[in-house]
């Protein structure tokens, strides 16, 4: 069948070239994605988004060119094409166009569905903007939620949430292209979906477990890398699970209680005002930080938030460990050799940084540790070179999973509110400073959340039973300062 004369113009020909080339590239990239085990993340965006848009533009150009040609060369009294089904040739053209349109609609529907799936994929969220999203993507892959797709938490169900997320995504694309993004990326605290729509779809608040035994091991910075052990009975729930949320850490989300608070900073690190309401009795208690008291005018202008899971579990999928944690973990597994004297101390000093990029950081880590033993302990360097190399590789690997110099992403900038070592966490409220008008305080007593049932260096561990209390023993003699100071006052400075 001959092509109509109306396509013999530069607009239609250009559109034809765009459409055909785009179609060929779509087919080639689609076949390549099927044959490649780990396709390039940009393959999907070209296959399902960019090239289909170009193809549609090409088809529209063909039609526009035909209409312009017809208006210029056709009958002035009939500016639009006339369809006469009594003419066999026109019927033939109509059948061909109808079949092509039908096939195009099917392919478009399939392509749109694949485009939707691709924009909802972990690959799209984590790999497309590689440098910018690398910290979030890497920490996500090593989190307890690594098998939960990003959109399950970040994008809600329904068309409304989808459109909202994509509109937000357009600004993010603009930010990446023109380098307008923050370093580190700001945590979208105010825009996060409520915990009841995310966390509670899997985690049922009324069915939390009772108390849990947690064992920890740390290493001191002496020549022997002395092991220091803790066994904690975490009071996440009551003594017996049948008692429900009457006590324990998860009491904070008891449905019979409501805890509201006002944060004086956007990161919710400082909480000067807390309101507790017993929904059964109607009793209300208000606590204010005596060291940071707000007047009523300030309270009226600040947003009041009802406490939920995210106020403590603020980094469920993008958690950054400090050097203190990830070096200890590598020593526990034996990846970092405990046979190397002062390896913990050397690692802590080296990892303080600051670093400007990953490559120079990894090189600095290697050179500094190797030179320490080469110059300061030549006999160790000569006899245990393989252990030094293995330890260096393990420290570099752990660093790469938790520190991202280009984006300035680390545990320093992304504080985790679970616990109280690296952030004030629990102590934001349990500070001994939050006091009600009747003089009641929110206690800082450690035993409210956990009981120590074992502690001490390996070979000389002290034990007690779960029914007895053991006073905390600091690995380093700091006298009674640990009772009055917050842990972060030392740990943030020593272990970045």
Secondary structure, DSSP 8 states (H G I E B T S, - for coil): ----GGG-SHHHHHHHHHHHHHHHHHHHHHHHHHH-SS--HHHHHIIIIIHHHHHHHHHHHHHHHHHHHHHHHS-TT--S----TTSHHHHHHHHHHHHHHHHHHHHHHHHHHHHHHHHTSHHHHHHTTHHHHHHHHHHHHTSTTTTS-HHHHHS-SSHHHHHHHHHHHHHHHHHHHTT---SS----GGGS--GGGTGGGTS-GGG----EEEEEEEE-SSTT--EEEEEEEE-SS-SSGGG-SSSSGGGGG-TTEEEEEEESSTTS--EEEEEEEETTT--EEEEEETTS---HHHHHHS--EE--GGGT-TTSSS----HHHHHHHHHHHTSS-TTSTTHHHHHHHHTT---SSHHHHHHHHHHHHHHIIIII-HHHHHH-HHHHHHHHHHHHHHHHHH-BGGGTBSTTTS---SSSSSS-GGGGT-SS-EE-TTS-B----GGGTEEEEEEEETTS-EE--TTS------SS--TTHHHHS-THHHHHHH--
